[in-house]
Amino acid sequence: MNDARIVLSTAGSLDEAERIASALVEQHLAACVNLIPQIKSIYRWQGQMEEASEVLLIIKTTAPCLDALESTLRSLHSYTIPEFLVLDLASGSQAYLNWILESVESPSTASKSD
């Protein structure tokens, strides 16, 4: 079974996105985070139409790490409700999927190494 997951999130600035990405990789909650700057988001917030320039984070992680990753992301994020969308992977290069699994520590593994 494939435990690899992709998480999508956005940040309000490149500095914030880099800070979040670095923390997730340093804490072994993500194998890699791609940052795509200068996306334009149009959305409804508190009854009003809004537009914002944001940075998209594409986070490679595993299913067992999702709770810890979401908690860490929320603690570092400036948004009241940060985007946190999890995508299951139907398929992918087995070598790449193995790299994700090897690069991310499950919460049970991380607590044993402390």
C-alpha positions in Angstrom: 0.0 0.0 0.0 1.2 3.5 -0.8 1.4 5.9 2.1 2.8 8.8 0.2 0.7 11.9 0.1 0.7 15.4 -1.5 -0.5 18.3 0.7 -1.4 21.6 -0.9 -1.3 24.8 1.1 -0.8 28.5 0.3 1.1 31.3 2.1 0.8 35.1 1.9 4.5 35.7 1.1 7.6 33.9 -0.1 9.3 34.4 3.3 6.5 32.7 5.1 6.3 29.9 2.6 10.1 29.3 2.9 9.9 29.4 6.7 7.1 26.8 6.7 8.8 24.6 4.1 12.1 24.6 5.9 10.5 23.7 9.2 8.6 20.8 7.7 11.7 19.3 6.0 13.9 19.9 9.0 11.4 18.1 11.3 11.2 15.2 8.8 7.4 15.8 8.3 8.0 16.4 4.5 10.5 14.9 2.1 10.3 18.0 -0.1 8.2 21.1 -0.5 7.9 22.9 -3.8 7.2 26.6 -3.7 5.4 28.2 -6.6 5.3 32.0 -6.2 3.1 34.6 -7.6 -0.2 32.7 -7.9 -3.3 34.8 -7.8 -6.1 33.5 -5.6 -9.7 34.7 -5.9 -11.9 33.6 -3.0 -14.7 34.5 -0.7 -13.8 35.4 2.9 -16.2 36.6 5.6 -18.8 37.3 2.9 -16.6 39.4 0.7 -14.9 38.6 -2.6 -11.1 38.8 -2.1 -8.0 38.7 -4.3 -4.5 37.9 -3.1 -1.1 37.1 -4.4 0.1 33.9 -2.7 2.7 31.2 -2.8 1.6 27.6 -3.4 3.3 24.9 -1.3 3.3 21.4 -2.7 4.3 19.2 0.2 5.4 15.6 -0.2 4.7 13.6 2.9 3.2 10.3 4.2 -0.2 9.4 5.7 1.1 8.8 9.2 2.6 12.3 9.4 -0.5 14.2 8.3 -1.7 15.2 11.8 1.7 16.4 12.9 2.3 18.2 9.6 -1.0 20.0 9.9 -0.4 21.0 13.5 3.1 22.3 12.6 1.8 24.2 9.6 -1.0 25.8 11.6 1.5 26.9 14.3 3.7 28.6 11.8 1.1 30.1 9.5 -0.3 33.6 9.6 -3.7 32.7 8.2 -6.7 32.1 10.5 -7.6 29.0 8.4 -4.6 27.9 6.4 -5.3 25.7 3.3 -4.6 22.0 4.0 -5.7 19.7 1.2 -4.4 16.1 1.1 -4.2 14.2 -2.2 -3.9 10.4 -2.3 -1.5 9.3 -5.0 -2.9 6.7 -7.4 0.5 6.0 -8.9 4.1 7.2 -9.3 7.7 6.2 -9.8 8.3 3.5 -7.2 11.8 4.8 -6.6 10.5 8.4 -6.0 7.7 7.1 -3.7 10.2 5.0 -1.7 12.4 8.2 -1.3 9.4 10.0 0.2 8.8 7.2 2.6 12.4 7.0 3.6 12.8 10.8 4.0 9.8 11.3 6.3 9.7 10.0 9.9 6.4 8.6 11.2 5.5 10.1 14.5 6.1 6.8 16.3 9.6 6.5 14.8 10.5 10.1 15.7 9.4 9.7 19.3 11.6 6.6 19.7 14.7 8.5 18.4 14.3 11.4 20.9 
